[in-house]
Amino acid sequence: MSRTPNSRPVGWRVGECLWSPQLKGDGTRWGFWETMLAVKRGDVVFHLCGESGEASFTGFSIADDDGQPVSQGPTGQQELYRVVLRDYTPFEKPLVWNAIRKSNQEELLAYFSENKSKSPKAKERLFYVFQAGRLQCLNGAYLSYLSDRLVEILFGFQTKTTNAEVVVQTSAPVGTALRSAAVRVGQQKFSENVKANFSWLCCFPDCPVSDSRFLIGAHIARWTDVAELRGKTENGLCLCVFHDRAFEIGAFVLDQDLKVRVHNCDHNAEWVHELISYGVEKPIKASSIVPTTGILSHHWKRHGFKPG
């Protein structure tokens, strides 16, 4: 949430990054700044810009990195928190907060009241507050969390998530940009499901990578190719950055027994072949929900692999 987005210098503007001080002037911390450190690469960020009476949701971005402290700010040496952003997508028409507030007042007020009654640890930091007899943006609520329910109230799309599947539905007419935001949210949750399915380990045989910063919840049948498999956990593999790219270009495939087979691997690139060859003829790591042969066949077809 930015009151004066146009006053920021290049490189620090809306859609380019999020940034905030680390400490108040009296040396204390502020929860809505500390939230910066909870942002992870790939998170969807909605931008609420303008003074309270004129605030509007203007678009969304994707976090290009985890939130982290930095010592260099837009005006020189500053102790800040910063999140680099990418793919800023403006809404065709800004979504005015006052209009959303008026049309969804009962639900927003109920959500606020439910949150207020929770224990301190369970409470969500909300960008709005009920004050002076009305709902309004909370002064200083720089970065807050949007739950699935709050996203549905604000933007009219719903994300239903189980261990096996993520389904995104729109409950009201939405524009192209907002529909794109809904897809991004669904893809993010799909990725989390897939990683959890493989216990947050790269599933390539004997690959030791378990650091979440290097893991990707990859599609087997691509999102754009097979609509009926979108969001299904069985259509995903948890792979490290290297093995994800190798799988995407078909350098290796998985056969009907979920064993690694070298395929379109350039043998002149010895280091690539070496990082794949140690897993050949070995099955991927175990998971609760297992990819099916039918799903794998989409990857085979894309790369010209014929099992057997």
Secondary structure, 3 states (H helix, E strand, C coil): CECCHHHCCCCCCCCCEEEEECCCCCCCCCHHHHHHHHCCCCCEEEEEECCHHHCEEEEEEEECCCCEEEEEECCEEEEEEEEEEEEEEEEEEEEEHHHHHHHCHHHHHHHHHHHHCCCCCCCCCCCEEEECCEEEECCCCCCCCCCHHHHHHHHCEEEEECCCEEEEEECCCCCHHHHHHHHHHHHHHHHHHHHHHCCCCCCCCCCCCCCHHHEEEEECCCCCCCHHHCCEHHHEEEEEHHHHHHHHCCCEEECCCCEEEECCCCCCCHHHHHHHHCCECCECCCCCCCCCHHHHHHHHHHHCCCCC
